[in-house]
Amino acid sequence: MDAKQKIREDILKLVREYHNTSINEDFIEGKSAIPFAGRIYDEKEMVNLVDSSLDFWLTTGRYAEEFEVRFADFMQQRYCMLVNSGSSANLLAVSALFSPLLKDNRIKPGDEIITVAAGFPTTVTPIIQNGAIPVFVDVDVETLNIKVDLIKDAISDKTKAIVIAHTLGNPFDIKSIRSICDEHNLFLIEDCCDAVGSTYEGQMVGTFGDIATTSFYPAHHITMGEGGSVLTSNPILKRIITSLRDWGRDCYCDPGCDNTCGRRFKSQYGTLPSGYDHKYVYSHLGYNLKVTDMQAAIGVAQLDKLPVFIESRKENFKKLSKGLKDYQEFITLTKATKGADPSWFGFPFTVRKNKYFSRNDLAEYLEDAKILTRQLFAGNMTRQPAFLNTEYRVVGKLENTDIIMENTIFIGVYPGIDSVRIEYILNVFNQFFNEKIIKYGNDK
């Protein structure tokens, strides 16, 4: 081992020691916050991060390459393209369907894409940004996913794709939607940002559509701080997505590599001079949405923990469901789609109309007890300021979407919530129902 490598090893040893000196604070009921989500890491993530930084290779590199191979394998896909966020992943996934490389199958401005208004905005905004028209369909309150029976009513001669998320990790009715896509020759994009590790009839979500997306924001199943990925098993879509991510260039040589494609000064493109450097030929209107290798280094360490993270989320969801089953007169507990085994992002529930309390009453009570809550993202996107002057089409009425907007919240199931915290959460719920319902009944 040379002197430089010895210094590196010493640095990484100190990083391990530094992490191991961290003191975990004891949980104090009513004082320690229980977030709806959070990052879980140990010395391995910190060592990888510092190891990558010592390379000072500030764009994608060896860690990104390792992550893409391993995550593609985990998600049962041929290709994984790392990007800087889940929102960027959705932008690339939708934009790819507009590529001229798809020839007659490409989506064009003015075409329609079916989606839902009860979800996260950046699942839908790429549709608008590419000039297509989102067509909003209502959802089911119990699963929080699209009502499949309304999709056929939404299809027109302009419909070209369905772009929807597996809501909070709960897979939508993939079998039915895949059948509709096959019947009408529609693209399907699965937004799996909240659903890494969820399965449907034993098969990983993301493998049923043409393209899948994930997020590695700290709130998600694994984290890079910021980050996301686009997955596909279609080589043409892989080429398009990579081009869009990497400035729109036609060349697929990795950063820092020259002439991997063997076409650098040998071809004619557009009306450019013959032999124009292929590294500067652009076949798409693209972006630069890559991650740094330091982010990917964290992700590589997180991958080793992913199976445990997924099981922890499932177990926490089961415990909360069991603990709250006696209150279903007042709250609708979210159910897994038939045939699905969700890797839950959160624990959502919908407050039924009752004379004792509102959604906000319950949310404020939980927040006061340091149990953090979140609403189902945008609620009804058509009622958000950003969408007020946006062209879209609605099929039927978004009645359930409005119910979710007004009455649904979720709390956390992430692996940082242990059995002690679960017990505390259930105790707080019990106290709330006792105060609001039993006390009310005795006062009548």
Rosetta blueprint (number, residue, H / E / L):
1 M L
2 D L
3 A H
4 K H
5 Q H
6 K H
7 I H
8 R H
9 E H
10 D H
11 I H
12 L H
13 K H
14 L H
15 V H
16 R H
17 E H
18 Y H
19 H H
20 N H
21 T L
22 S L
23 I L
24 N L
25 E L
26 D L
27 F L
28 I L
29 E L
30 G L
31 K L
32 S L
33 A L
34 I E
35 P L
36 F L
37 A L
38 G L
39 R L
40 I L
41 Y L
42 D L
43 E H
44 K H
45 E H
46 M H
47 V H
48 N H
49 L H
50 V H
51 D H
52 S H
53 S H
54 L H
55 D H
56 F L
57 W L
58 L L
59 T L
60 T L
61 G L
62 R H
63 Y H
64 A H
65 E H
66 E H
67 F H
68 E H
69 V H
70 R H
71 F H
72 A H
73 D H
74 F H
75 M L
76 Q L
77 Q L
78 R L
79 Y E
80 C E
81 M E
82 L E
83 V E
84 N L
85 S L
86 G H
87 S H
88 S H
89 A H
90 N H
91 L H
92 L H
93 A H
94 V H
95 S H
96 A H
97 L L
98 F L
99 S L
100 P H
101 L H
102 L H
103 K H
104 D H
105 N H
106 R L
107 I L
108 K L
109 P L
110 G L
111 D L
112 E E
113 I E
114 I E
115 T E
116 V E
117 A L
118 A L
119 G L
120 F L
121 P H
122 T H
123 T H
124 V H
125 T H
126 P H
127 I H
128 I H
129 Q H
130 N L
131 G L
132 A L
133 I E
134 P E
135 V E
136 F E
137 V E
138 D L
139 V E
140 D L
141 V L
142 E L
143 T L
144 L L
145 N L
146 I E
147 K L
148 V H
149 D H
150 L H
151 I H
152 K H
153 D H
154 A H
155 I L
156 S L
157 D L
158 K L
159 T E
160 K E
161 A E
162 I E
163 V E
164 I E
165 A E
166 H L
167 T H
168 L H
169 G H
170 N L
171 P L
172 F L
173 D L
174 I H
175 K H
176 S H
177 I H
178 R H
179 S H
180 I H
181 C H
182 D H
183 E H
184 H H
185 N L
186 L L
187 F E
188 L E
189 I E
190 E E
191 D E
192 C L
193 C L
194 D L
195 A L
196 V L
197 G L
198 S L
199 T E
200 Y E
201 E L
202 G L
203 Q E
204 M E
205 V L
206 G L
207 T L
208 F L
209 G L
210 D L
211 I E
212 A E
213 T E
214 T E
215 S E
216 F L
217 Y L
218 P L
219 A L
220 H L
221 H L
222 I L
223 T L
224 M L
225 G L
226 E L
227 G L
228 G E
229 S E
230 V E
231 L E
232 T E
233 S L
234 N L
235 P H
236 I H
237 L H
238 K H
239 R H
240 I H
241 I H
242 T H
243 S H
244 L H
245 R H
246 D E
247 W L
248 G L
249 R E
250 D L
251 C L
252 Y L
253 C L
254 D L
255 P L
256 G L
257 C L
258 D L
259 N L
260 T L
261 C L
262 G L
263 R L
264 R L
265 F L
266 K L
267 S L
268 Q L
269 Y L
270 G L
271 T L
272 L L
273 P L
274 S L
275 G L
276 Y L
277 D L
278 H H
279 K H
280 Y H
281 V L
282 Y E
283 S L
284 H L
285 L L
286 G L
287 Y L
288 N E
289 L L
290 K L
291 V L
292 T L
293 D H
294 M H
295 Q H
296 A H
297 A H
298 I H
299 G H
300 V H
301 A H
302 Q H
303 L H
304 D H
305 K H
306 L H
307 P H
308 V H
309 F H
310 I H
311 E H
312 S H
313 R H
314 K H
315 E H
316 N H
317 F H
318 K H
319 K H
320 L H
321 S H
322 K H
323 G H
324 L H
325 K H
326 D H
327 Y H
328 Q L
329 E L
330 F L
331 I E
332 T E
333 L E
334 T L
335 K L
336 A L
337 T L
338 K L
339 G L
340 A E
341 D E
342 P L
343 S L
344 W L
345 F L
346 G E
347 F E
348 P E
349 F E
350 T E
351 V E
352 R L
353 K L
354 N L
355 K L
356 Y L
357 F L
358 S L
359 R H
360 N H
361 D H
362 L H
363 A H
364 E H
365 Y H
366 L H
367 E H
368 D H
369 A L
370 K L
371 I E
372 L L
373 T L
374 R E
375 Q E
376 L L
377 F L
378 A L
379 G L
380 N L
381 M H
382 T H
383 R H
384 Q L
385 P H
386 A H
387 F H
388 L L
389 N L
390 T L
391 E L
392 Y L
393 R E
394 V E
395 V L
396 G L
397 K L
398 L L
399 E H
400 N H
401 T H
402 D H
403 I H
404 I H
405 M H
406 E H
407 N H
408 T E
409 I E
410 F E
411 I E
412 G E
413 V L
414 Y L
415 P L
416 G L
417 I L
418 D L
419 S H
420 V H
421 R H
422 I H
423 E H
424 Y H
425 I H
426 L H
427 N H
428 V H
429 F H
430 N H
431 Q H
432 F H
433 F H
434 N H
435 E H
436 K H
437 I H
438 I H
439 K H
440 Y H
441 G H
442 N H
443 D H
444 K L
